[in-house]
Amino acid sequence: MNDNQIICAELLQSVRATLAANLPSSQQLREALEVILEWYGGVVGSIHRLEPLANVLRLEAEVGIPPGLMEKVAIIPIGKGMAGLAAERRAPVQVCNLQTDESGVAKPSARETGVEGSLTVPIMLDGELLGTLGIAKPSQHEFTTQEIDCLMKVGEEIGGRFRVRGLGE
């Protein structure tokens, strides 16, 4: 194993332990998100769960989202904003600097978070979309292939807990 694989394995182990803790599901998800943010130097993060019948993502856990944005991120239509696009594409969506981005990937209100480097990955398990995992750093950052791959694996862990334990329901 190379250094990136070792680091990812350690993160996965920490996330698994958090998700296995004897805590309410919402607290498990929030603490797992805190672990992920700590590993990546992130300050804002979210976990959304897919509601397939409504074709929306529902916020299950967050860290660092300003109160004024909570209503806007509580329910996200598929295809809207970074989380909605990651879900629609079933692929990671990143913005190197959210404050200066003009691609239209992120909603303008996302600038209110004050973060720059941002990544949202779909939570996939066995080819099924179950939600999204988003993290953001306080400074400009281009996430590497290894970082993205690791977060996809972390998303699988969260997806496994969604499916097995019904987290977020």
Secondary structure as GFF3:
##gff-version 3
##sequence-region A 1 169
A	DSSP	alpha_helix	3	20	.	.	.	ID=ss1
A	DSSP	alpha_helix	25	40	.	.	.	ID=ss2
A	DSSP	beta_strand	44	51	.	.	.	ID=ss3
A	DSSP	beta_strand	56	63	.	.	.	ID=ss4
A	DSSP	three_ten_helix	67	69	.	.	.	ID=ss5
A	DSSP	alpha_helix	70	74	.	.	.	ID=ss6
A	DSSP	beta_strand	75	77	.	.	.	ID=ss7
A	DSSP	alpha_helix	81	89	.	.	.	ID=ss8
A	DSSP	beta_strand	93	95	.	.	.	ID=ss9
A	DSSP	three_ten_helix	108	113	.	.	.	ID=ss10
A	DSSP	beta_strand	118	125	.	.	.	ID=ss11
A	DSSP	beta_strand	128	136	.	.	.	ID=ss12
A	DSSP	alpha_helix	145	165	.	.	.	ID=ss13
###
